[in-house]
Amino acid sequence: MKRELSPTEARSGLISGRIFMILLASSIGAVVALALAWYFLLPYGG
């Protein structure tokens, strides 16, 4: 028999999912920012 999750346990699962999404979004943002910086800072044709 599966036991019930306490509100704290349920909330921790929700929070960890949210943290994962934030990490994923910030990683993608960092890659895009790096690509843009690379594009603008390097001489053209380089």
N, C-alpha and C positions, 0 to 999 in steps of 0.2 A: 504494500500500500504506500502510495506516494504522499509525503507530508505536505501540508500547506506552506507556502512561502509567507514569511512575515512581511509586513509593509516595508521594513528596512531592506530586506533581501530583494524584494521586487523593485524597490527604488534603485538599489545598487546596480541591478541589471540594466535598468533604463539609463542610468547615468553613465555606465561603462559603454553602452551603445552610443550615447551622445558624444562622449569623449573620443571614441573611435572615429565618428563622423567629423568632429572638429579637427582631429589630427590628419585625417585624409584630406579635408578641404585645405588646411594650411600647407600641407605638403605639395598639393597641386598648385596652390598660389605661389609657393616658393619657387617651384620649377618654372612657372610662367614668368615670374619676376626675374629669375636668373637668365632665362632665354631673352627677355627684352633687354636686360642690361648688357648681355653679350652682344646682341644685335646693334645696340646704339653705341657701345663703347669701343668695339673693335673697328678698325678701318674697313671700309667697304671692300669686298673682294677678298678679304682675309680669311 
